[in-house]
Amino acid sequence: MFRLLRTIILVMFAFVAGMLFERQGSQGICESGGGLWIENICVGPEFD
């Protein structure tokens, strides 16, 4: 039973870490393309 619980916790941790990593990557791509990162949304330079 402990192995199952430990596996679920590790999978949840990996999922959260992956989401944070992907968000940082998206923010970097947005900023390098000239966009503004506002509240998890990339606003492109054509909307300024």
Contacts in CASP RR format, 6 or more apart in sequence:
PFRMAT RR
TARGET T0000
AUTHOR 0000-0000-0000
METHOD contacts of the structure
MODEL  1
MFRLLRTIILVMFAFVAGMLFERQGSQGICESGGGLWIENICVGPEFD
23 40 0 8 1.000
26 42 0 8 1.000
27 37 0 8 1.000
27 42 0 8 1.000
28 37 0 8 1.000
29 42 0 8 1.000
30 36 0 8 1.000
30 37 0 8 1.000
30 42 0 8 1.000
30 44 0 8 1.000
31 37 0 8 1.000
33 45 0 8 1.000
34 44 0 8 1.000
34 45 0 8 1.000
35 42 0 8 1.000
35 43 0 8 1.000
35 44 0 8 1.000
35 45 0 8 1.000
36 42 0 8 1.000
36 43 0 8 1.000
36 44 0 8 1.000
36 48 0 8 1.000
37 43 0 8 1.000
END
